[in-house]
Amino acid sequence: MLEALFQRVLDLSAFDGDSRAALRIMHAHFAPDLPGCSLALLLVRGQIEGRCRLAGLIGPDGTEHVANLDPNAERGALPLFDDDIVARIIAERTAHVLTIEPAKRDFPLAQALFAPASALAVPIANNAQLTHWLVFAGSVPHRFDSVQLDRVLLHVNLAASMMIRPIALRSLTRESDRQRHQIEGLADIQKSLLPDNPRIRGLDYAIHWQPAETAAGDYYELSNLTEFAPPDFQPTGDDVWGVIVGDVSGHGAAAAMEAVQFDAIMRTYKGGDGPPPAAAMSYANRYFFSRRSRGHFMTAFAMVYRPDTRILSYLSAGHPPMLHRRGTCVSLLGEGDQIPLGVLRDYEYRNNDFTLEPGDLLLLYTDGLTEARDRHERMFGIDRLRELFSHRGDSPAAARDRIVAALHEYQEGPIGIDDQTLIVLAIAHENPSFEP
């Protein structure tokens, strides 16, 4: 007998969370103890006192008459009852038996329960509330007189708890999948905005971009700007180019939305307010503010290079400093420079100038790289990054691959606790022959 009872428990535990099958499974579970009874699920949570809604109904033969499609009345109106049978069921807060007199078997709820002569009502607790009643109905008077009410109260609630958790998990999974699809859509949009390996004469580069989640708050732009060169530009055969690396505070979907917004702002910039990149950053900063507080700020490192003068104009808006390598000597540029975007609306950014030489390498990155952690919560750090970048003769791809391999080994995997962006740029050793 105990083995058979445990098999019933095993069958109940196989429930997969589909609420449409929940009441049928409950009916089958209790049928050996209460054969020939109909079973109704009444929703009382959120209802006016004295009323209930019929969330599901199984006939005495196991036929489903009201499908348990909406047990919490969240997607539509369930049948509403407020007669004397309802009042007697919900008057007590424990399991109890009702005798239904012939004169009351025509009442709406009694009719829904196949005009029973007796009923067993059991309250169901969920999340510290009485949310439902499970009602067994029989055609024979005194059908439930021998039932031990304390035991059936525990039995029903234990069985219900085995159903409630899978239903909640299924609902949570469905909502999680919906949100994941939305975030994946945002991530696809974000990826489509990233530069598609632009051809830039006189520049070799390699990029690593890795979100910590599906979408990222890290942003970068690498552009050929020769067509926007200033009037005094003297063609050499190499291109004017610009780079921006940005990092929105936080990560995930909210930060990704801010990064997409920044990209949209930058695409409206037409120039003419002063020398780049400072004028562009001042413009983006003004429009990065909205009517309400964003709750986010953005650090950025921006620069523009003119091959005719070999002048790199750059600025750091609260961003980690850029690494510059000449030979095996690595120095920092832009350390402690200027404030992030989104802090002061009218802040005007200013440029710094630096002369580059053929063979120089530059390394831009976000703090998700230097603040990556090992299993002991120790940071990867700027010193480690400088040492990895100091190898003479590296191409941008070789430098990137060495750093990324060391990073993955350090954090024990390709995904860090924050978004990670790394761009290595190399100035051509000599200009190609060019005739204006």
N, C-alpha and C positions, 0 to 999 in steps of 0.2 A: 504494500500500500504506500509506504514512504517512497519507494523507488518510482512508483507511478506518479506520485505527487511531484517529485523532483523533475521527472520528465516534463510535466506540465510547466514547471518553472523554466526549464531549458527552452521549451517551445516559446514561452512568453519572451524570454531574453533574446530570441532571434528577431524580434521586431525591428524593422529597419527605419522607423521614423515616419513612414507614410501615414499621415493622419487619416486618410481615407479608409485604411484597413484597421485602425486602432480598435474601434468598437466591435468589429467582427471578431477580432482576436480575443478581446475581453469576453465576449459572449461564449466563444469556444472554450476559453479557460475555465469559466464558472459553470458551464453546462453539466459536467459530471456531478457537481454539488447541488445544482438547482435546475434540474432538467425540466423542459417544457415551459420555461419562463421567457417572456419578452424582456428586453433590456433597453433602457433609455438613458441618454446622457443629457442632463439639464444644466444649462449655463446660468449661474446667478451672479457672477462677478460683473460689476458694472451695470447691473439692472436696478430699476426702481424696486424698492422694498415690496415684497408680495408678488413679484413677477419672475418668470424664468423664460428662457428660450430653449427650444428643443434642438440640440446640437447633433443628435444622432439617434436612430431607432432600429433595433433588430427584433424581428418577430419571433414567436415561440419556436418556430421551425428553423431559425437561423437565417431567414431571408432578411435582407437589408431593405428597409422601407424609407428611412431618411439617412442619406449618406453623411458620414462624418467629414464633410469637406471643409467646414469652417468652424472648428471647435471653439474658437475664441471670438467669433462674430467680428472678424476684422475685415472681411472682404464682402460682406453682404448682410442682409437682414434674415435672421433665422426665425422660424415660427415662434410667436410670442403667446404665452399663457399666463393668466392671472386669476384663475378660478379657485374654488374652495379646496380642490385637491392640491393645487400648488401651495396654498397657504398651510395646509397640514404637513406637507413634505418639508417645507423650509422653516417651520415653526421651531423645530429642535435643531441643535447643533451636534447631534450624534446619530448613530444608526438607530432606526426604529421601524416598526411594522405598522402598516395602516390597513384597517378593514374598510373596504369601500362598499357602502350600502347600495342596493339596486337603484335607488332613486338618484344616486350621484354618479352612476356609471354612464350617464348621458352627458356629463360635464366634458368640456373640450379636451382637457388633458387625459381624462379617463378614456374617452373615445380614441385618442391617439395611441393609448396603451392597450388597445383591444378590449376595452370594457372589463378590466380585471375585477375579481372579487377581493383581492388582497395585494399588497405591495410592500416591498422592502426597500427603504430609502437609506442610502449610505452617503455621507458627505465626503468630498475629496479635497484634501489640502494640497496647495501648491504655493510655494514661496511665501509661507506664513499667512496664507489667506484661504478661506473657504471659497473655492472657485466654481465647483460643479457638484451636482448630486448624481449618483448612479442609482437608478431605480429598476429593480427587478419586479415584474408584475406577473401574477398567476391567476388563472381562472377559478381556482378552488379556494373557498373560504378557509382561513387559518393555515394557508399554505406555508407560511413562514414562522409559525408559532414555535417551532422547535429549533430555530436558528439561534446560535449563540452570538448575540449582537456584538460583544466586545471582540470576538475573534473575527467576525466578518468585517468589522470596521478596520481592523489591522490588515486583513487579507486584501481587501479592496484597495486600500491606500498603498500597500506595498506593490500590488500589481499595477496600480495607476502610475506609481513613481517609475516603474520600469518602462512605461509607455511615454511619460512626459519628457524624460531626458532625451530619448532619441528624436522625438518630435522637435524639441527645442534645438537639438544639434543639427537636424536636417534643415530647419529654418535658418539657423545661423550660417550653415555651410552655403545655402542658396544665396543669402545676402552677401556673404563673403565673396562668392564667385561673381556676383553682379558687380560688386565694387572693384574686384580684381580686373574684370573686363574693362570697366571704365578707366581704371588707372593704366591698363595696358594700352588703351586707346590714346590716353594722354602721352604715354611714353613713346608711342609710334609717331605722334605729332612732333614731340620734342626731338626725336632722332632725325626726322625729316628736315628739321631746321639747322642741323649741324652741317658744317661745310663738307662738301664732297670732293676731298683731295684736290683743291685748286692747283693749277699749274702756275708756279711762280719762278720766273727765271732768276737765277742767282741765289736761290734759297733751297736748302734741303731740310726736310723736317720729318718728325715721327710723333705720333699721338697715341696716348692711352687714355681712355675714358671709361670709367666703371662705376655705375650707380650702386649705392648700398641697397637700394630697393628697386622696384620696377621702374619708377621714374626718379629723376635726379634734380637736385638743386644746383649742381655744377653746370657751368655754361662756358662754351668757348666759341670763338669766331676767328677764322684765318682767311684773309681776303687779299686778292691782288688789287691794288689801288692805283695802278699806273694811269688808268683813264681819268682818275681824279687828282692827278699830280698838280702841284702848284705851278703858276705860270713860269717861274724861274727854273723849273726842273730841266736839267741837261741830260738827255737820253744817253745811256751807256750800254744798253743791251740787257741790263738787269731791271727787274720790276720794283716799283714801290709796293710795299706790303704793310699790312697791319694785323695785329693780333690782340684779342681780348680774352682773358681767362677770368671767369667770375664764379662766385660761390655765395649762394643765398643761405642765410642762416637757417639751420635745421636741414632736414632732408625728407625725401618722400614726395607725395603728391602735392602738398601745399607749397613746398619749396620749388617743385618743378613748375607749378603754375606761375610763380614769380619769375622764374628764369625765362619762361615763354613770353611773359609780359615784357621783360627787359629786351628780349630779342625783337618784339614787335615795336617797341619804342625806338630802338636803334635803327630799324628799317625805315623810320620816318625822318631820320636826320639827313638834312641836305647840305650841311656844311655852311661855311660863310660866317661863322661867329667867332673865328679866331683859329689859331693853329691847332691841328689835331695832335694827339688824341684828347687833350685837355678840354677843348670846346665840345667835343662829342660827349665826354663824360659829364660835363656840366649840364648839357642838354638832357641827357638820360636821367640825371639825378633830379632835375626839376619835374620831369614827367613820371618819375618812379613813385612820386607821392600821389595818393588818391584822396578822395574827399574824406575818407576815414583813415584812421591809423592802420597801416598795413600789418603791423605785428612782425614784420621781417625787415632786415636790412641786407645789403649785398656788398661784399668786397669784390674788388676787380683790379686786375693788372692790365693796363692797356699800353700799346706802343705802336709807333709808325716808323718805318725805316726808309730813308732815301739813299739809294745806291750811289747817286752822283756826288753826294757830300759825305757819305758813309756815317751820317748822323742818325742815331736812334733816339727819337723823342719818346719818353715813357713817363708813366706815373703809376703809383700804387694807391688805390683807394681802400686803405685798410687791409690790403692783401699781403700774404707772405712775400718776402723779397724774392726777386728773380736771381738765379745763379748765372754768372757769366764766367766762361772758361776760356782762358788764353794759354795755350800750351797745357801745362798741368796746374796752373794757378787758377783757383776758383774764388771769386769774390761775390759779394751780395750787392744788388742794385735795388733801390726803392725801399730800403729798410726804414720803418717808422715814418713813412712819407705823409699821406693825407687820409682823411676820414672816409669811412664807407659810404656808399650811396644809400639814401633813405634816412639819413640822420638830420641834415640841415638842408632845407629845400633850396635856399639861395646860395649855397656854397659854390665857389668858383674854383675849379681844379687848375693846376698849373703843371707845365711840362718840365721834365728834367732832360738834359741832352747828354749823350754819351757817344763817343766815336768808336765804331767797330772796325776791326781789321779782318782781312781774309783769313778764314779758318776758325774764327771765333765761334763758340757754341753758347747758346742760351737755353736755360731750363726754366720753364714756367710750370706751376703746380698749384694744387689746392691743399688746404691743411688736412684734408682727409688722408693724405699720404704721410705727412710728417707726424700726424697724431694717431696713426695706426698703432694698434696695441698687440703685444704678444700675450701669451697665456698668463704672464705675471703682471699684466696691465702696465707694462713699460712702453713708452712711446718710441716709434721708429726714429724720429728726431731729425733735425736739420744737419747735424754733424755727420750722421750716417749717409744722408743724401749727398752731401758735399764730397765725401770720400768716394762714393760710387760714381760720381760724375767727373772725377778728376783724372780718369784714365786717358792718357794721350793717344790721339789717333783714332778715337771712336767716331764712327758715323752716328748720326742721330738715332737710327734704328738700333744700332748696337748699344748705345747708351741707354735708350729706353728699355730695351730687353733686359739689360743687366739690372737696372733699377727695379723693374717690375718683378723679375724673378726673385730678387732679394726681398721685396715687399711681400710677395706671396708666401715665401718661406717664413718670414717673420710673423705674419698674422695667421699663418697656417691655413691658407686658402685664398681664392681670388677675390672674395667679397670682404670688404672691411666694415667697420662700424659707421663709416661716413662715405659719401661719394668721393671718388678719387679721379683726378685729372692730371695728366702729365704731358707736356709738349716740349720737345727738344728741337731747336732750330740751329742750323749751321749756315754761316755766311760763306758763299762760294770763294774758293781760293783765288780765282782770277776771273775777270769778266770775259765773256766770249767776245770775239771780234764783232764790231758793230760799226756800221756806216750810217750816219743820219740821213 
